[in-house]
Amino acid sequence: MRMNIKKTLMISATVSAGLLLAACGKESDFKSAINESLKEDYSCIHINQPSFFRGVRDLPEQAYEKYQKDSVDFVIRRKEDGVWAKNDNSYDEKKEGQLNALVKAGVLSKTEKTEPAVDEYSKKPIDNVSFVVETYTLTKEGEKASNNKKSYYGFPLCYAHKEVDKIENYREASPGGMQIAEVKYSFRYVDIAKWAKDKEVQEQFPEIKEALDNKDNTDVAGLEKTGKGWQSGL
């Protein structure tokens, strides 16, 4: 009887070890599949976000369109009698602060140009009124961060991407003969750009600091078993 109990325990241990190895192997496959999808899932900020408002009063339309075409983003500020105009609706101080932080961090370069103010009806120059236009273009570091791909949300500057840290849990199902799994995983940020760690950049874009400092990073991915193994559509 004791021998049977001993054998039973040995068999149970062997089965348990086999199941554990199988689970570990499956989790490894899940991790690989999710990481493959995460390679292109970058964390980014966006500048030059779309606006319903186009043009600036007394700035010729062709000049405005030229700055739109030739720069990643730009800031316009009105001068009257040699001083900055009060209640200047064309000036975005917050955006200027964000863009200048990216200049200091080496992502953007900045140039300034003065444009004359022109009356929109008579098309004649307006005395003692002008615009200072600050234009921003990508540096090599900026090109690396953006891939020159403007999206619906604006011009992206990507600073990191996610990588699976641990498979937390999963559940599988087989609807209609398919093999699918819902996988909860924790992740960390990798390949973090140096400029994203800059204090001033993080002050101007608090979402960067919030993302990188968050210690409770978890997400859920949907996977399907195919002839090429587990595939993730996240």
Summary of the structure (lengths in Angstrom):
residues: 234
radius of gyration: 27.9
end to end distance: 52.6
largest distance: 108.9
contacts: 626
relative contact order: 0.17
helix: 37%
strand: 37%
